[in-house]
Amino acid sequence: MYAIIEIGGKQYKIEKGDVINIERQDKKEGQAVSLNKVLLLVEKDEVEVGQPYIKGAKVEAEVIKNFKASKVISYKYRRRKASHWKKGHRQLLTKVRIEEIHIG
């Protein structure tokens, strides 16, 4: 059984026991997170597609840790005097372990 869920504008294909990095959640390490935006469920030969989400379906996950991703550098340059920009960004992420997929 696997599911496709939406978190923070991104889609993830998950199965029970998977460990994924998602957008930062307001939970501490060891707490449970419920993810309600299930787009697709596949169990053996049965496929259920939501419009846009499947009603009653949810995914239970456990927070492993909150962390920052590695730095991404954005650099723009024009060939004129003093015309360049350099910015860095570190995305806040949460690592979660998928515990169970509930069908509604």
N, C-alpha and C positions, 0 to 999 in steps of 0.2 A: 504494500500500500504506500502510495506517495501522494503529496499534495503540492499545489502551487499557491503560495501566499503572497500578499503585498504588504510591504512595510516601508514607510518613508519614500513612496514613489518608486520603489524597486521591487522586482518579483524574484522569488526564490523557490527552487524545487527542493522539497524536504522529504525526509523519511524519518521514522522513529530512530532516535539515537544519533542523528546528525548534529554536528557542532557548526554553527554559522555566526558570522559577524553581521550585526544589524545596526540601524541607527540607534543612538543612545536612548535607553529607556530609564525612567525614573524609579528604578528598583536597585536594591543592594544585592551583593553577592549572596547566593543561596535562596533568594526569593523566587517565587513563581511568576511567570508572565503569561497572560492569555492573549493570543493573537486571533482576532475575529475575522480578518479579511481574507477568507479562503476563496480563491478563484476557481480551483479545479481539484477534484478528488478522483483518484484512480485506485480501485481495489480489484485485483485480478482482471476480469474482463469488463467490469462495470466502470463506466466513466460518467461522472456527474460534473456538469459545467454550470457555474453561477452566472447570473445576469444582473449586476456584475459579480455579486458575491453569493455564496451558497448560504441560505438561511439556516441558522442553528449549528453550523459547522464551526469548530474552533480548534486551535492548536495550543497545547499546554507546553511551556518551556521553562527551563530553570536557568537563571542568570549565573554564569561562571565568573565573569569579571567585566568591569567597565575600564576602558582604556582609550588612548588616543592612537590614531593611525600614524604611519610615518608621514613626514612632511612632504607636501607637494609644492613645488616652486612655480610661480607664474611670472614670466619675464617678457616684457614687451620692449622693443627697441626701434627707434627711428634714427636714420642717419643724419641727425641734426644735433646741434649742441644742446646738452642737458635734456634730451628727450628719450628717457627710458624709465621703466617702472619695474620694480621687483617686489613681489608679494609672496608670502608663505602662508600655508594653511594646513592645520592638522584636524582632521575630522574626529569627532567624538563618537565612539562605537561601543557596543555591548556584545560580548561573546555569550551565546546561549546554546544550551543543549536541548534538543527536541525530546520531550518526554512522551507525549501521546497526541494522537490525532482523533478528535471526536467528530462523529457524523451526526448531524441534527435530525 
